[in-house]
Amino acid sequence: MFKRFVERRAEEALLDTPVVLIVGPRRAGKTTLVKKMGEAGRTYVTLDDQTVLEAAQADPAGFIRGLDLAIIDEIQRAPDLLLAIKKTVDEDYRPGRFLLTGSANVLTLPRIADSLAGRMETLQMLPLARAEIEGKKPTFLERLFEGDLHNQSNAIVGDDLVSAVLLGGFPEAIARASERRRQDWARSYLTSILTRDLRDIADVEKLTELPKFVRLLAEHSGQLVNYSQFGASINVSHKTGQRYVGLLEQVFLIATLQPWFTNALKRIVKTPKLHFLDSGVLASARGMTFDRVKADRGTFGALLETFVFSEVLKLMTASDLRLTPHHFRDRDMREVDIVLERDDGMIAGIEVKASATVKSGDFAGLRALAEACGDRFAFGTVLYDSADVVPFGDKLAAAPLSSLWNGDSLTNKKVESR
């Protein structure tokens, strides 16, 4: 079983918090993780069971009354349970009473978010990070802020890097032996998300048009959001296009990355960026195979940027650093793919290049970011397809993409199913 970064966080939270909620995409491994944690004597119930779901929906308070030290899987299918949990927690505030999972972000519902404020800790669990697959304890984020990135003796480069990016992080996809079978899984997964999970959280008009909408979003992964263009693709308004993007964020198919800006700079673009949360699913949605990427390496850049963005989010779960991700672009088109702001205000930047060579001009965005930050700028790196770290001036260096999963070895064996 893979050792998941979020497990340590969840165990710590259960020691001092009444309710712990693990949210993330369906099939990312949440069920496997909480069942393992339930071996300590917790009662496990899943709302994927129709009989259990109907009981929870019919009488939320009565359903919760009979549970203590419980795991409730797929809580988004009966969100009113959270109000019943609030009531019982207010009566008995012992830590660790409820461990919940959700494949949709129920905290976007105002009455739910407000009701459990101060009573619940929420942890995000995405598909497997490359470090989890390889059994490593990553140190990339800490080394980035320290400006201490190292050469990689066993770096994944070239065709092997392409294969890793196309693989993505879903355990079931990774377990399949061929690329064709992995893409079949990803297509089935997308269908399930669009026909089932969205119905759990919202009434969606034009449901049959959503596959077309998702394909358009896939073509724009790594680019600035344009809600009017997205909506026009299926003949809906800017507002409806924005709502659909928000719903797809709620089920963890995509994420919007907010811009970093400072009042000291007036010429900064303040539009969010769109990313898929799994590079394997993105590749399937765009019809990108290993042979197609080999024939046209120019298609690889956007896929690689999404892969790195997702990896960074996963590493944030493993790190003790408190970081907020952004992107940066000014009116002169100087940009940084990922900007990380530490809770003390220090800034680090990551630019992603699919090539095996890096030029000084590739650091234009990082230099602009450094100038905007002044003393707050910790370090900036261009991650590229190589094994070598190359300095490019003060607080700047090119570094191997494999730096993302560099770290000490952990014990790691078998693939999770959910």
Beta strands, then each sheet from edge to edge (+ up, - down):
strand 1: 19-23
strand 2: 43-46
strand 3: 70-73
strand 4: 98-102
strand 5: 120-124
strand 6: 136-138
strand 7: 254-257
strand 8: 273-276
strand 9: 323-329
strand 10: 335-342
strand 11: 347-352
strand 12: 377-384
strand 13: 390-391
strand 14: 396-400
strand 15: 407-409
sheet 1: 2+ 3+ 4+ 1+ 5+
sheet 2: 6+ 15-
sheet 3: 7+ 8-
sheet 4: 9+ 10- 11+ 12+ 14+ 13-
end
